[in-house]
Every structure is written in structure tokens, then in C-alpha cells.
Amino acid sequence: MLFMGNPGAIVTLVASYLFFVLKLGPHVMARRKPMELKYHMVAYNMLQVFLNTYLVCKLLTHEKGMNYIMNHTCQPLDHRNNPLRLEMCSAYWQYMGMKILDLMDTIFMVLRKKQENVSFLHVYHHSSMVFLSWLWFKYLRVEQFIVLGALNLFVHSFMYSYYLISSFGPQIKTFLWWKRYVTWIQIIQFCIGILYLFGLLAFGCKIDTASAFFWACNLAFFLVLFLNFYYHSYQKTKRKSK
């Protein structure tokens, strides 16, 4: 995989994404009509649901997967004795590929002239996940983070299921009453992740302390951003409507 050993490639990818969604894309679309991408988005969201669900199920149904996580999350085995080593290496880069695929979310927004949805939260979340996931997989590969990855995949399965249904058009708006719960689940994910990392440190588990603190701080930053989004999207709007 090109991005596996080339820092320049991943930096170029993220920089190109930021340039397109913040500058080039809005400029090109300024005098154009919004693109009709209904079927593209249906196919994209369907693919995302499948890929995220597939990787979660791959872990849950592996004959040694859950057993290894339950018994060796705190004290991982030497990589030479890890029965999941090859599967995990494959899953690492499948996950990385999916974080790159996530960037299409924003590109669709720009092409559909939904620039108001291209918020700091959205852009930072997608771009940082690509870069930081690559950084982790390339140089750290802390085994315990598999739990965080699996949790993220589960949440994305739920999130893209919502996007898939909504991509069929406004005629099914009545079936999307659970929109706010997508954000709830994301917020809960960050809380669980932070508690999980500090739990590993508190119990003296074999984990790189600097990596654990870094990712806990990053999850805390995501948590603040998503709480702010939830407040302004639902709570503040609810108060104004009274």
C-alpha cells in the first residue's frame, strides 16, 4: 500500500483534501448548479455499511479473536506468539483504507453545494483520523487500540446506516427521527475510549504511556467538539422553538 511507508504521500493526500474542500471545490462550484449524486451516495453509504460491519464481524467471529482480547488486552503477547498477528496487520490497513474512503463524505458535500455542513468538526475529524491512524499503524501499532478501532467501526456502521436511509431522499424523512442518537452514540464512543485508555494505565497494563495520553487527549477533544455540535444542533434549537 502506497501510504504504508511514505510520509510524503499521506501528507499530500490530507493537504489535497483540505485544499479541495476548503478552497478549490467551493470556488469551482460557485457558479455551477449542485450536482445530483443520489445514486452515488446510496452506493457509497451501502459500501461503508458493508465494510464497517465486515471488519467488526471479522473480529467477533474469529475463532481466537475475542479470546485473545479478553485475556491479553492488558498484557499483550510477544508479536511472535500472537495468533492474530497476520490478521491484525491486514485489518490495520483495511481500517486505514476506510479512513481514507471517509474523506468522500466531505467531497460529496462540496459537490452538492452543502458547504454549510463543511464545519471545523467535520473536516478536522476526517483529516486527523487519516493522518493519526497512519501514524499509529506505521510507527506504534499498540495492540490495545484494536478495541478502540472495533468500537469506531461499530459506530460507523450505525452512522452510515442512517446516511444510507437518508440518501434515498426527503420522502423518508419521517423514518429518520433517530438522527440525534447517531451523535449520542459517537459521544458515548469517545467517553468509553477515554475511560478504556486511562483504565489500562491505572491497572499498570503494558501500554505506551505517551501514546495512551495522546489518544485520550485527542478523544477528549473530539468529545468537546461533538458535545458542542449536539448542543447547537438540538438543545439550543429546542429552546428557541419554545
Summary of the structure (lengths in Angstrom):
residues: 242
radius of gyration: 19.2
end to end distance: 53.7
largest distance: 61.8
contacts: 673
relative contact order: 0.12
helix: 79%
strand: 0%
